[in-house]
């Protein structure tokens, strides 16, 4: 292959690049589109009847009103989702997850014979009504880095009922707020 053919190949590549860049610049000039300042749409979802408004942070939720939505019986039914990983009996054992007898108002990561994730071991809070509610919404979002693979309970009645059920399964159930 002589130098003349090499020059033709290099020239073809350069001309192709210039044509692509030129078409791009010309089309930008011809089809000028103003970009929005925010790349999102605002969607106003209507509130469903019987659901609480979550307009503030999760700590702004009125726990009394939330717990009024639930019942212990409904909590027992919803807790069936949790039974594959957790025991609720007083003499229960740890499974994939820790036993949940006396879980309400005990420190997070307090079961001594269970190996918690680093995120739960270092959390240093108690399972208050607010903490349990936030955790049950989406565990991986509430305490980042925990190993619990549960997707969460989106329905307020389900969360309230599970919290009431967990509170009931205790040596000394706490008074409702």
trRosetta pair geometry for C-beta under 8 A, 3 or more apart (Angstrom, degrees):
i j d omega theta_ij theta_ji phi_ij phi_ji
1 5 5.2 -103 -167 74 90 133
1 6 6.4 103 141 -52 111 90
2 5 5.7 98 60 11 67 97
2 6 7.4 -127 108 -2 38 94
3 6 5.4 -55 -148 39 40 115
3 7 6.2 44 153 -23 69 103
4 7 5.8 -53 -151 34 30 112
4 8 6.7 33 150 -21 62 103
5 8 5.5 -48 -148 32 37 114
5 9 6.6 37 153 -19 66 102
6 9 5.8 -54 -151 35 33 111
6 10 6.4 29 153 -15 66 107
7 10 5.8 -55 -144 40 32 109
7 11 6.1 34 156 -20 66 109
8 11 5.7 -56 -145 39 28 112
8 12 6.3 32 155 -23 63 105
9 12 5.7 -53 -149 32 30 112
9 13 6.6 29 153 -17 63 104
10 13 5.8 -54 -151 35 33 110
10 14 6.3 29 154 -16 66 108
11 14 5.8 -56 -145 40 32 110
11 15 6.1 31 157 -18 67 108
12 15 5.9 -54 -142 39 28 109
12 16 6.3 32 155 -21 63 107
13 16 5.8 -56 -150 35 29 113
13 17 6.5 28 154 -18 63 105
14 17 5.8 -54 -149 36 31 110
14 18 6.3 29 154 -17 65 108
15 18 5.7 -55 -146 40 31 111
15 19 6.3 34 154 -22 65 106
16 19 5.8 -54 -147 34 29 111
16 20 6.5 28 155 -17 64 105
17 20 5.9 -56 -149 36 31 109
17 21 6.3 24 156 -12 66 109
18 21 5.9 -57 -143 42 30 107
18 22 5.9 33 156 -23 65 111
19 22 5.6 -55 -142 38 28 113
19 23 6.3 28 159 -19 64 105
20 23 6.0 -53 -147 35 27 108
20 24 6.5 29 153 -20 61 108
21 24 5.6 -55 -151 35 32 115
21 25 6.4 28 154 -16 66 106
22 25 5.9 -57 -147 38 30 107
22 26 6.2 26 157 -16 66 109
23 26 5.8 -56 -142 41 30 109
23 27 6.1 27 160 -17 66 109
24 27 6.1 -59 -145 39 25 106
24 28 6.4 28 154 -21 62 106
25 28 5.7 -52 -148 33 31 113
25 29 6.5 29 153 -17 63 106
26 29 5.7 -57 -152 37 33 111
26 30 6.2 25 154 -14 68 110
27 30 5.7 -55 -138 43 34 107
27 31 5.7 -11 174 23 71 111
28 31 7.0 -72 -125 61 18 77
28 32 7.1 57 165 -88 56 65
29 32 6.8 -11 -162 -56 25 97
36 39 6.4 141 77 -84 106 50
47 51 5.9 -150 -174 72 89 106
47 53 6.2 -46 -105 -88 144 83
48 51 4.7 63 67 2 89 126
50 69 7.0 116 179 -132 88 116
50 156 7.9 -170 138 59 76 119
50 157 7.2 -4 152 -47 115 119
51 155 8.0 -101 -104 -146 104 61
51 156 5.6 143 -136 7 70 128
52 61 6.4 77 129 -143 148 96
52 62 7.2 -155 -144 44 137 89
52 65 6.3 122 -100 115 125 118
52 66 6.0 -46 -27 -87 154 82
52 69 7.7 -109 -34 -37 104 143
52 156 5.4 127 12 -107 99 161
54 58 7.3 -1 -156 -100 108 59
54 61 6.8 -13 -113 -84 78 103
55 60 7.5 -68 73 96 69 143
56 59 7.6 -76 120 66 112 64
56 60 3.2 27 80 24 135 162
56 61 8.0 -156 65 -46 99 54
57 60 5.4 111 56 -8 63 100
58 61 6.2 -22 -174 -12 51 114
58 130 7.4 127 132 -172 92 90
58 133 7.2 176 177 107 109 104
58 134 4.7 89 146 -99 150 106
58 137 7.2 -124 -122 5 134 155
59 130 5.9 39 -122 -165 69 137
59 134 8.0 -9 -65 -61 64 132
61 65 8.0 -131 171 62 75 101
61 66 5.8 35 158 -45 115 135
61 130 7.2 154 58 -122 104 85
61 133 6.6 -130 77 130 151 155
62 65 4.1 46 100 17 115 113
62 66 6.5 163 90 -17 60 85
63 66 5.3 -55 -144 38 35 115
63 67 6.0 31 159 -17 70 106
63 129 4.5 76 -155 126 144 138
63 130 6.2 -86 -72 -67 128 74
63 133 7.0 -141 -113 -29 93 149
63 177 5.2 49 94 53 116 143
64 67 6.1 -57 -145 38 26 105
64 68 6.5 34 152 -27 61 106
64 176 7.2 106 -122 152 72 97
64 177 5.0 -111 -72 101 86 91
65 68 5.6 -50 -150 27 33 118
65 69 7.4 42 150 -28 59 95
66 69 6.0 -51 -171 16 37 113
66 70 7.7 12 147 -6 64 106
66 129 8.0 144 73 167 126 115
66 133 6.6 23 142 -116 161 142
66 156 5.9 -116 -141 -171 86 108
66 159 7.3 -39 176 94 117 108
66 160 5.0 -168 152 -87 76 115
67 70 6.0 -66 -157 39 45 104
67 129 7.1 -54 -56 -149 123 132
67 160 5.0 174 -112 -154 36 106
67 163 6.7 -90 -105 87 93 125
67 164 6.4 125 -154 -66 93 103
67 176 5.6 -174 127 -154 154 118
67 177 7.1 128 14 44 145 87
68 160 7.5 -56 44 -171 32 152
69 156 5.5 35 79 122 166 102
69 157 4.6 -115 147 -98 111 70
69 160 4.7 116 69 35 94 160
69 161 7.8 -85 107 -41 79 81
70 74 6.0 -136 -159 71 74 123
70 75 6.2 61 174 -56 120 101
70 157 5.6 151 -83 -163 72 56
70 158 7.6 169 -105 -61 112 2
70 159 7.5 -114 -65 83 139 46
70 160 3.0 -169 -20 110 124 96
70 161 3.5 -156 -155 -61 112 59
70 162 7.6 -92 -148 12 151 46
70 163 7.0 114 61 48 164 88
70 164 5.1 -179 112 -1 121 130
71 74 4.5 90 59 9 89 101
71 75 6.8 -148 95 -8 47 88
71 161 5.7 -2 51 -117 47 100
71 164 6.7 -114 167 86 13 156
72 75 5.3 -55 -150 36 33 118
72 76 6.6 40 151 -25 65 99
72 161 7.2 174 -92 -159 14 75
72 164 5.0 -115 -80 129 66 111
72 165 5.3 130 -150 -86 64 66
72 168 5.1 59 -130 -33 127 156
73 76 5.8 -48 -154 27 32 112
73 77 7.0 30 148 -14 61 103
73 161 7.9 -62 69 -155 44 116
74 77 5.6 -54 -156 36 38 113
74 78 6.3 32 150 -15 71 107
74 157 6.8 -48 139 157 153 98
74 158 7.5 -117 147 -107 110 48
74 161 3.9 -80 96 -133 99 151
75 78 5.7 -55 -140 42 33 106
75 79 5.9 42 156 -31 66 106
75 160 7.9 -105 -76 108 106 50
75 161 3.5 -163 -65 154 75 77
75 162 4.8 164 -143 -82 92 28
75 163 7.3 -114 -117 40 135 37
75 164 5.1 -157 -36 68 151 88
75 165 2.8 -166 128 -30 128 117
75 166 7.4 -117 176 -12 136 65
75 168 7.7 137 81 18 144 125
76 79 5.6 -49 -144 28 27 118
76 80 7.9 51 150 -38 53 83
76 165 5.4 172 -58 -123 57 133
77 80 6.3 -34 -177 -6 38 112
77 161 7.8 -20 49 144 87 143
78 81 6.3 -32 173 11 58 110
78 153 7.1 51 179 -119 131 139
78 158 4.8 155 -125 -152 151 87
78 161 5.5 108 16 92 135 121
78 162 5.3 -92 96 -65 125 96
78 165 7.6 -176 57 3 96 150
79 82 5.0 -54 -164 37 63 114
79 83 6.5 80 139 -44 79 90
79 88 6.7 22 170 -50 142 152
79 162 5.8 141 -74 -123 82 87
79 165 5.5 -126 -43 117 133 155
79 166 7.9 158 -99 -58 127 78
80 83 5.5 -33 -147 5 41 121
81 84 7.7 -51 173 10 34 102
81 150 7.8 101 142 -140 109 117
82 85 6.4 -79 -173 52 56 90
82 86 4.9 -25 158 41 97 119
82 88 7.8 77 102 -51 119 112
82 97 7.9 -68 -172 56 87 149
82 100 7.6 6 147 -11 136 156
82 150 7.7 4 -104 -104 76 148
82 162 7.5 110 -20 -142 141 125
83 86 6.6 -83 -109 65 27 69
83 87 7.9 60 -144 -98 66 38
83 88 7.5 -61 -100 -6 82 107
84 95 7.8 -163 142 131 37 152
84 96 7.5 1 128 24 73 129
85 95 5.5 -177 -172 95 36 119
85 96 4.2 -68 -137 65 86 110
85 97 4.0 59 147 4 104 109
85 150 7.7 -125 30 -58 152 111
86 95 6.3 -142 -84 39 19 115
86 96 7.9 -73 -51 62 52 77
86 97 4.5 -38 -73 82 84 119
86 98 7.0 8 -122 76 92 42
86 99 6.8 131 -166 -124 75 29
86 100 4.9 36 174 -19 127 117
87 92 2.9 180 142 175 129 133
87 93 5.8 94 -7 52 160 44
87 94 7.2 -117 18 -90 115 19
87 95 6.0 132 -29 -19 90 105
87 99 4.5 -31 68 -118 100 85
87 100 6.9 176 81 20 46 77
87 101 7.4 -28 114 -23 86 96
88 92 6.4 100 50 -25 20 161
88 99 7.5 170 -82 -168 20 74
88 100 5.2 -27 -103 69 67 104
88 101 6.2 120 -176 -66 41 71
88 165 7.9 -29 -149 146 150 102
88 166 7.6 -115 -132 -110 112 64
88 169 5.1 -27 175 179 101 169
89 92 3.7 127 59 -49 84 100
89 99 7.7 -69 59 -153 61 116
89 101 6.4 -41 103 -62 24 124
90 101 5.0 135 -105 -143 42 154
90 169 7.8 -151 -60 -177 72 86
90 171 7.7 94 -122 -67 116 82
92 99 4.5 155 97 -133 105 121
92 100 7.9 -12 77 35 147 61
92 101 6.0 152 33 -23 111 118
93 99 6.4 -157 130 -65 10 120
94 97 7.3 -128 -161 109 78 33
94 98 5.2 -36 -121 -127 102 49
94 99 5.4 -92 -77 -26 57 83
94 111 6.6 140 -82 143 120 145
94 113 6.4 -157 -9 104 136 91
94 114 4.6 176 -117 -91 150 104
95 99 7.9 105 -1 -72 76 65
97 100 7.8 17 121 -48 113 100
97 148 6.8 46 -102 -110 120 99
98 111 4.3 161 -157 29 133 153
98 114 4.1 3 -99 -119 101 177
98 116 7.3 -17 -42 -79 128 91
99 111 6.3 142 43 -120 80 147
99 114 7.6 -160 10 -54 72 136
100 103 4.3 -30 -162 -35 72 136
100 166 6.1 -74 160 -131 119 102
100 169 7.1 55 112 96 90 133
101 169 5.8 -99 -120 146 63 101
101 170 6.9 151 -179 -98 62 48
102 106 5.9 67 137 -38 88 135
102 169 7.8 -101 -37 120 40 71
102 170 4.8 106 -99 -131 54 81
102 171 6.0 6 -87 5 113 90
103 106 6.0 -99 -154 33 30 113
103 127 5.6 -28 154 74 79 167
103 132 8.0 108 126 -103 108 125
103 166 5.4 -56 61 -175 114 117
103 169 8.0 25 16 86 93 101
103 170 7.7 -114 28 -85 52 104
104 127 5.6 -118 -128 106 34 111
104 129 8.0 28 -151 -72 109 59
104 132 6.8 -29 -111 -50 80 152
104 163 7.3 97 -97 -166 121 75
104 166 5.4 131 -45 123 104 101
104 167 4.6 18 -13 -96 166 69
104 170 6.1 -69 42 -66 103 145
104 173 7.7 40 62 -138 139 61
104 174 6.0 -124 125 9 126 120
105 126 5.6 13 -155 166 44 124
105 127 6.1 -85 -35 72 20 77
105 128 6.5 58 -95 -93 67 52
105 174 5.7 107 -19 -50 143 143
106 110 5.0 -122 151 49 108 150
106 126 6.6 -177 100 -148 14 87
106 127 6.0 10 51 24 61 110
107 110 4.2 113 69 -62 88 122
107 124 7.5 -26 -159 -141 110 35
107 125 7.4 155 -146 97 67 25
107 126 5.4 -61 -93 -97 46 68
107 127 7.8 122 -171 -9 5 79
108 120 5.8 -128 157 -166 104 79
108 123 4.4 -38 92 79 143 131
108 124 7.3 -52 52 -1 106 11
108 125 5.5 33 -2 65 122 69
108 126 6.9 -163 -23 -115 75 17
108 127 6.2 125 -74 -55 74 81
108 131 7.4 -118 -61 166 118 144
108 143 7.7 173 -172 -93 152 154
109 116 4.4 -75 -129 0 98 175
109 120 4.5 149 -72 141 110 88
109 121 4.7 164 -163 -100 156 41
109 122 7.9 49 7 1 166 29
109 123 6.3 143 -7 31 121 104
111 114 4.2 33 99 17 116 120
111 116 7.8 128 53 -50 88 107
116 120 4.2 -110 177 86 122 118
116 121 4.7 153 88 -58 117 84
117 120 5.0 87 57 13 81 99
117 121 6.9 -148 93 -7 39 91
117 145 6.5 -178 143 135 129 79
117 146 4.9 154 56 -139 142 53
117 147 4.3 162 -64 -11 131 98
118 121 5.6 -57 -143 38 31 113
118 122 6.1 12 164 -5 67 115
118 145 6.7 -55 75 144 90 126
119 122 6.5 -72 -147 46 22 97
119 123 6.6 46 152 -59 60 95
119 143 5.4 135 145 153 116 98
119 144 6.3 -144 -137 92 142 46
119 145 3.4 155 -64 90 135 101
119 146 4.5 -115 80 -63 127 64
120 123 5.5 -28 -148 -13 36 122
120 143 6.2 68 -84 143 69 151
120 146 5.1 73 -46 -114 98 109
123 143 5.7 -31 -99 -132 131 128
125 128 7.5 -74 161 2 103 99
125 131 5.7 177 127 -104 128 147
126 131 6.8 166 94 20 50 155
127 131 5.5 -134 -138 90 38 123
127 132 5.1 60 -176 -64 89 99
127 135 7.8 -52 -130 15 89 148
128 131 4.7 93 46 10 75 103
128 132 6.9 -148 85 -4 36 88
129 132 6.2 -61 -147 40 24 106
129 133 6.2 26 155 -21 63 110
129 163 6.4 74 -136 -176 73 145
129 177 6.3 -90 -2 -9 162 128
130 133 5.7 -55 -146 35 28 113
130 134 6.4 24 158 -14 64 107
131 134 6.0 -59 -149 39 28 107
131 135 6.1 26 156 -18 65 111
131 142 8.0 119 -165 172 61 132
132 135 5.7 -56 -143 40 30 112
132 136 6.1 28 159 -19 66 109
132 163 5.3 124 115 -110 134 106
132 166 7.1 -157 -156 69 150 152
133 136 6.0 -59 -145 37 25 107
133 137 6.8 36 153 -30 61 99
133 159 5.7 79 -135 159 72 131
133 160 8.0 18 -107 -78 103 60
133 163 6.6 -16 -70 -63 75 145
134 137 5.8 -46 -156 18 34 115
134 142 4.6 135 138 -124 93 126
135 139 5.4 32 -175 -106 75 71
135 142 4.6 -144 -97 86 50 160
135 143 6.6 7 -112 -8 97 105
136 139 7.4 17 -96 -60 22 81
136 152 6.4 117 156 -151 43 74
136 153 4.9 -19 160 35 99 109
136 159 4.7 143 106 -130 136 100
136 162 6.2 158 -131 77 150 139
136 163 7.3 -113 -14 -55 154 95
137 141 7.4 -63 100 65 97 119
137 142 6.7 119 56 -54 94 119
137 152 5.2 8 144 -167 30 129
137 153 6.9 -77 -99 64 31 63
137 154 7.0 67 -149 -104 69 45
137 159 6.9 2 -67 -94 65 147
138 141 4.0 29 105 24 118 116
138 142 6.2 151 81 -22 64 88
138 151 7.3 -37 -122 170 77 45
138 152 4.0 -46 -86 -63 51 153
139 142 5.9 -60 -138 36 29 108
139 143 6.7 -31 -177 38 67 91
139 146 6.1 -87 157 79 101 132
139 148 4.4 -49 131 86 154 128
139 150 5.5 69 10 64 133 97
139 152 6.3 -168 -5 -78 70 86
140 143 7.8 -77 -134 67 19 60
140 144 7.1 50 172 -117 58 48
140 146 6.6 -141 -106 59 53 86
140 148 7.0 -148 -61 74 73 80
140 149 8.0 31 -56 -117 119 32
141 144 7.2 3 -149 -77 25 76
141 152 7.9 -10 23 -63 109 146
143 146 4.6 49 99 -23 108 125
153 158 4.5 -140 -173 109 124 120
153 159 4.7 162 98 -69 125 80
153 162 6.6 167 -13 2 168 144
154 158 7.8 46 59 48 45 131
155 158 4.1 78 78 7 104 111
155 159 6.9 178 90 -9 55 83
156 159 5.8 -57 -147 39 33 108
156 160 6.0 31 157 -18 69 109
157 160 5.8 -55 -142 40 28 110
157 161 6.1 29 158 -20 63 111
158 161 5.8 -59 -146 38 26 110
158 162 6.4 24 157 -18 64 106
159 162 5.9 -56 -147 36 30 108
159 163 6.4 28 155 -17 65 106
160 163 5.8 -56 -150 37 30 110
160 164 6.4 30 153 -18 65 107
161 164 5.7 -53 -147 37 32 111
161 165 6.2 33 153 -19 65 107
162 165 5.5 -54 -145 38 32 113
162 166 6.2 33 154 -19 66 105
163 166 5.7 -52 -144 38 31 110
163 167 6.2 33 154 -20 64 107
164 167 5.7 -54 -147 37 30 113
164 168 6.3 33 153 -23 63 107
164 176 7.9 1 -110 -93 93 118
165 168 5.6 -53 -148 33 30 113
165 169 6.6 18 156 -9 64 107
166 169 6.0 -62 -147 43 31 102
166 170 7.7 54 151 -43 55 105
167 170 6.2 -47 -176 -1 37 131
167 173 5.0 81 153 -148 81 95
167 174 5.8 -86 -151 40 113 86
167 176 7.9 97 133 -80 167 78
168 173 5.5 7 -109 -99 35 139
170 173 4.9 132 59 -76 114 59
170 174 7.6 1 79 -13 162 73
